[in-house]
Amino acid sequence: MEKRRKQIVLCGIFAALTGVGAMFSVPFGPVPINMVHISIFLSAWILGPKLAMLAQIVYILMGIVSLPVFSGFAAGLGHVIGPTGGFIWSYPVVAFVSGCIFKMTKLKLLLKLIIGIVTGWSISYIVGTAYYIFLTGVPVSAAIGSCIIPFLPGDICKSIVTYILIIRLRNIGRTLGK
């Protein structure tokens, strides 16, 4: 019972941290720049795939019920079904898949972090951009030019920050979430 309670609290904490990451946002074309993925990858590392996915689902539900946890202090269902909603919907999948990769025991730490983070970003880009194309009808090349390419330098920097944080917190998952 105590372990379950701790897991519920940690899911709530990481849902809130994702909301905090969204607060650090800069409007940039159709998709804002924010720090959400750092929290998603940290939750995948510390909580493991299932709990990390649950934390991201809780984050989305918080926003749907009008808590201002999305970029720019936005909230509501309209935000998750709007043109950038696909990126938000990708968060639970990113958390789960990255968490599964981070759990792989046969991979060296650096390799599993690189694969997990790159795979997570790829899922987010694919789901978010495909949804954007579906809703707006823009050509694939235009969507890639506005939803992916301008974000790559910043996302690489966020990935490096995430790597450093995970290295510093590498043993915390054993005592907290997993």
C-alpha positions as CSV (number, residue, x, y, z in Angstrom):
1,M,0.0,0.0,0.0
2,E,2.8,2.4,0.9
3,K,4.5,1.8,-2.5
4,R,1.3,2.5,-4.4
5,R,0.8,5.7,-2.5
6,K,4.3,6.8,-3.3
7,Q,3.8,6.0,-7.0
8,I,0.5,8.0,-7.1
9,V,2.3,11.0,-5.5
10,L,5.2,10.7,-7.9
11,C,2.8,10.6,-10.9
12,G,1.2,13.8,-9.6
13,I,4.6,15.5,-9.1
14,F,5.7,14.6,-12.6
15,A,2.4,15.8,-14.1
16,A,2.9,19.1,-12.3
17,L,6.5,19.3,-13.4
18,T,5.3,18.8,-17.0
19,G,3.0,21.8,-16.4
20,V,5.9,23.8,-15.0
21,G,7.9,22.9,-18.1
22,A,5.1,24.2,-20.3
23,M,5.1,27.5,-18.4
24,F,8.6,28.2,-19.7
25,S,7.4,28.8,-23.2
26,V,8.1,31.1,-26.0
27,P,5.6,31.6,-28.8
28,F,7.3,30.5,-32.0
29,G,5.2,30.1,-35.1
30,P,2.5,27.5,-34.8
31,V,4.2,25.5,-32.1
32,P,5.6,27.1,-28.9
33,I,9.0,26.4,-27.5
34,N,8.8,24.9,-24.0
35,M,10.6,22.6,-21.6
36,V,8.0,19.9,-21.4
37,H,10.2,17.1,-22.8
38,I,12.8,17.4,-20.1
39,S,10.1,16.5,-17.6
40,I,8.7,13.7,-19.8
41,F,12.2,12.1,-20.2
42,L,12.9,12.5,-16.4
43,S,9.6,10.9,-15.6
44,A,10.4,8.0,-18.0
45,W,13.8,7.5,-16.3
46,I,12.6,7.8,-12.7
47,L,9.1,6.3,-12.8
48,G,9.5,3.7,-15.6
49,P,7.3,3.4,-18.6
50,K,3.9,2.8,-17.1
51,L,4.0,5.4,-14.4
52,A,5.6,7.9,-16.7
53,M,2.8,7.4,-19.2
54,L,0.2,7.8,-16.4
55,A,1.9,11.0,-15.2
56,Q,1.5,12.4,-18.7
57,I,-2.1,11.3,-19.0
58,V,-2.8,13.1,-15.7
59,Y,-1.0,16.2,-17.1
60,I,-3.3,16.2,-20.2
61,L,-6.4,15.7,-18.0
62,M,-5.4,18.6,-15.8
63,G,-5.3,20.8,-18.8
64,I,-8.6,19.5,-20.2
65,V,-10.4,20.3,-16.9
66,S,-9.1,23.9,-17.3
67,L,-6.0,24.0,-15.1
68,P,-3.7,26.3,-17.0
69,V,-0.9,23.8,-17.5
70,F,-0.4,24.1,-21.2
71,S,2.1,26.5,-22.9
72,G,1.3,30.1,-22.3
73,F,-0.8,29.2,-19.2
74,A,-3.5,27.8,-21.6
75,A,-6.1,25.2,-20.6
76,G,-9.1,23.5,-21.9
77,L,-10.1,20.8,-24.4
78,G,-9.8,23.3,-27.3
79,H,-6.1,23.4,-26.7
80,V,-5.6,19.7,-27.0
81,I,-7.7,19.3,-30.1
82,G,-6.2,22.4,-31.8
83,P,-3.4,22.4,-34.4
84,T,-0.7,21.7,-31.8
85,G,-2.7,19.1,-29.9
86,G,-0.9,16.2,-31.5
87,F,2.3,17.2,-29.7
88,I,0.4,17.1,-26.4
89,W,-1.3,13.7,-27.2
90,S,2.2,12.3,-28.0
91,Y,3.5,12.9,-24.4
92,P,2.2,9.6,-22.9
93,V,3.5,7.6,-25.8
94,V,6.9,9.4,-25.6
95,A,7.0,8.7,-21.8
96,F,6.1,5.0,-22.3
97,V,8.4,4.2,-25.2
98,S,11.4,6.2,-23.7
99,G,10.8,4.5,-20.4
100,C,10.9,1.1,-22.0
101,I,14.2,1.9,-23.7
102,F,15.7,3.4,-20.5
103,K,14.8,0.1,-18.8
104,M,16.8,-2.1,-21.2
105,T,19.5,-3.7,-19.2
106,K,21.7,-4.9,-22.1
107,L,22.4,-1.4,-23.3
108,K,25.1,0.9,-21.9
109,L,23.8,4.0,-20.1
110,L,24.9,6.5,-22.8
111,L,23.4,4.4,-25.6
112,K,20.1,3.8,-23.9
113,L,19.8,7.5,-23.1
114,I,20.6,8.6,-26.7
115,I,18.2,6.0,-28.2
116,G,15.4,6.8,-25.7
117,I,15.7,10.5,-26.1
118,V,16.0,10.5,-29.9
119,T,13.1,8.0,-30.2
120,G,11.0,10.2,-27.9
121,W,11.6,13.3,-29.9
122,S,10.9,11.3,-33.1
123,I,7.5,10.1,-31.8
124,S,6.6,13.7,-30.7
125,Y,7.6,15.2,-34.1
126,I,5.8,12.5,-36.1
127,V,2.5,12.5,-34.1
128,G,2.5,16.3,-33.6
129,T,3.3,17.1,-37.2
130,A,0.9,14.6,-38.6
131,Y,-1.9,15.9,-36.5
132,Y,-1.0,19.5,-37.5
133,I,-1.1,18.5,-41.2
134,F,-4.4,16.7,-40.7
135,L,-6.0,19.8,-39.1
136,T,-4.5,22.5,-41.2
137,G,-4.1,20.8,-44.5
138,V,-0.7,22.3,-45.1
139,P,1.8,20.4,-47.3
140,V,4.2,18.0,-45.5
141,S,7.2,20.1,-46.4
142,A,5.6,23.3,-45.0
143,A,4.6,21.4,-41.8
144,I,8.2,20.1,-41.4
145,G,9.5,23.6,-42.0
146,S,7.3,25.1,-39.2
147,C,6.9,22.2,-36.7
148,I,10.3,20.5,-36.7
149,I,13.2,22.2,-38.4
150,P,13.2,25.4,-36.4
151,F,13.1,23.4,-33.1
152,L,16.0,21.0,-33.7
153,P,18.8,23.2,-32.2
154,G,16.8,23.9,-29.1
155,D,15.6,20.3,-28.8
156,I,19.3,19.2,-29.0
157,C,20.1,21.6,-26.2
158,K,17.2,20.3,-24.1
159,S,18.4,16.7,-24.8
160,I,21.8,17.6,-23.4
161,V,20.3,19.1,-20.3
162,T,18.1,16.0,-19.9
163,Y,21.1,13.8,-20.3
164,I,23.0,15.7,-17.6
165,L,20.1,15.6,-15.2
166,I,19.6,11.9,-15.7
167,I,23.3,11.2,-15.1
168,R,23.1,13.2,-11.9
169,L,19.9,11.4,-10.9
170,R,20.7,8.0,-12.3
171,N,20.1,6.0,-9.1
172,I,17.0,7.8,-8.0
173,G,14.7,5.7,-10.0
174,R,15.7,2.6,-8.0
175,T,14.6,4.2,-4.7
176,L,11.5,6.2,-6.0
177,G,9.4,5.0,-8.8
178,K,10.6,1.7,-10.2
